[in-house]
Amino acid sequence: MGEIRTRKMCGDWCIYIDNKLVILACDNLCYVKMHPSIETMMKGAWTSYPYKGAKEHYVLGIENKEQALSVIKKLIKEMPTPKCKTSKAA
């Protein structure tokens, strides 16, 4: 699937795959971005806000492993690769 890493965020977790933020793990729920590429796959899924001030996300039901993996793999393909941050020398 790719390189997986995590990063702690205000008591919750960001889960990156191939340096792309794919899952937010907050309050024992997994959230994924409401991306058009997974809209049909997530039809009927709960939506919620992972934290105050966040945009609405799909709640990913990880109990259905096959569907969760399909959604994650689709998001990895569709999410843009983050741009490298470079520091400006003064």
N, C-alpha and C positions, 0 to 999 in steps of 0.2 A: 504494500500500500504506500509506503514511503517513510521518511524519517519522522518520527513522532516526538514532540517535546511539549512540555507544559510550562506554564508561567502563572505564578500566584497573582491574583488580582483582588484586592480588597476582601480577602477571606474566601474567595471563590477561585476558579481555575480557568485559564484559557488553554485550549488544546490546539496545537499547531501541527499540521501535517505538511511536510515539504515547505516549511516556513510560511504556510498559509493558515490564517486563523479560521478553523473549521467549526469548532465546538466551544461553547461556553458552558462550563459546569458550575451551576449556581443553585444553592439550596436543594441539593440532591436531584436536580433535573438537568438534562442536557438540552441545550438550545442551539439551533442552527439558523443562519440567516435566511430570511424569506426571499430566496433567490428564484427568479422565474424558471430556471432550469429544473427545479425540484417541485414546482407548484403541483403538478399532477400526482407526483409520488406522495406528497404530503396532504392531499385532499382529505379533509375530515380530521386532520391533526389539530390538537390544541395549539393555541397561540398564547403567548404571554410576553412579559418583559423580564429579562434576566436580572436587571438591577434598575434602580431609580435613574431616570434620564435616558435609558436605552431605547432603541427602536424595538418594535414588536418583532418577535422571532417565533419560529416553529418550535414546539417542544418535541424533541426526538425520542420516540419510544424505543428504548434499547432492549426491551424484552423480546422484540421481534428482530433478532440478530440479522437476518437476511435483508430486511428492508432497511435497517439502520446502516448496514454496510453499503448498500446500493446508493442511499442518499449521500453518505460520506464520500464515496468514490466519485459520484457525479459532481459534488461540490468541489472536490480537489481539481477536477478537470476544468471547471467553469470559473473558479475564483482567480482573480489576477495575481500574478506573482508580485509580491511587495517590492517597491523600489528601494534600492540601497540608500540608507541615510548617510550622508557625508557631512563631516563637520567643516565649517568654513574657517580657514585660518585668518587671523586678524593681521 
